[in-house]
Amino acid sequence: MLDNDAFYNSYTRIFGKQVKIDQAGERFFESFYQRFLASSDEVKAAFAHTDMTTQKNMLKKSLLYSMNFVTNQQNFDAMHRIALSHNKQHHNVRPALYDLWLDCMVATAREFDPLFDDDVELAWRLAFSQGITYMKFMYEHSQ
């Protein structure tokens, strides 16, 4: 049985309840990017000339957009802008890379959440599934 709070509880265990990401949260993003960059030569090349401090800050925001974009029009608009910037005509982020991104995100959550289990993994995957599906769709469909 899925618990809708499983993702948010895990997120809170990793990042706390504060608005600003603390030092432990910073370690999460550092670990995620180490894992993600090591996962594929294509990913490593895509980030070769990227300011990773800026990139981590963008990821923090995009996590929230991705989790909530279906239910919140403001987040939908932000997610739409992100999807357009990553589509075939712009950053050209191939759809298959989103699955790799999610696998790395889940592996990092597993590393940082002491209560991580199969239910929590599914909750993380579901939290991002609609956003990832949207990003993949928009790769070819710039609207």
Number of C-alpha atoms within 10 A of each C-alpha: 4 9 11 12 11 18 21 17 16 22 18 13 16 20 20 15 13 8 7 10 17 14 9 13 17 15 13 20 21 16 18 21 21 14 17 21 18 13 16 13 9 14 16 15 11 14 13 11 8 10 9 13 11 9 13 16 13 11 13 15 12 18 15 14 22 22 22 19 22 15 9 11 11 13 19 17 13 16 24 20 11 16 25 21 18 19 21 17 13 11 13 14 20 15 19 9 17 17 15 15 19 17 17 21 22 20 17 20 23 18 15 20 17 11 12 18 11 10 14 25 19 15 21 21 18 15 20 20 17 16 24 22 13 17 25 21 14 20 21 15 13 13 7
